């Protein structure tokens, strides 16, 4: 099982609202168990973040992959709750696994602020 989770305004605990991330994460089932997921890939803009190597050198990209993954796994955070709910919906078949339309970055902020579209 695999699905894509689109996120916007993802905050890292170390930075708060000072840094907001927009992108997508590819989620896959945890070794055939569909009740949990693994973050397979993360894409910010048009760049895929490198995975954290075991014992290898760490880069800013691998640190970001690790930090964003931690937020997505944390079901006590707002973003973590959203990704867990979306995974549960994808597993149950209530929503399409592949979204029909790609979310437009910044749209949520414009709607909240009442901007004219």
Secondary structure as UniProt FT lines:
FT   STRAND          2..11
FT   TURN            13..15
FT   HELIX           16..18
FT   STRAND          20..30
FT   TURN            31..32
FT   STRAND          33..44
FT   TURN            45..46
FT   STRAND          47..48
FT   HELIX           60..73
FT   TURN            75..76
FT   HELIX           78..92
FT   TURN            105..106
FT   HELIX           107..113
//
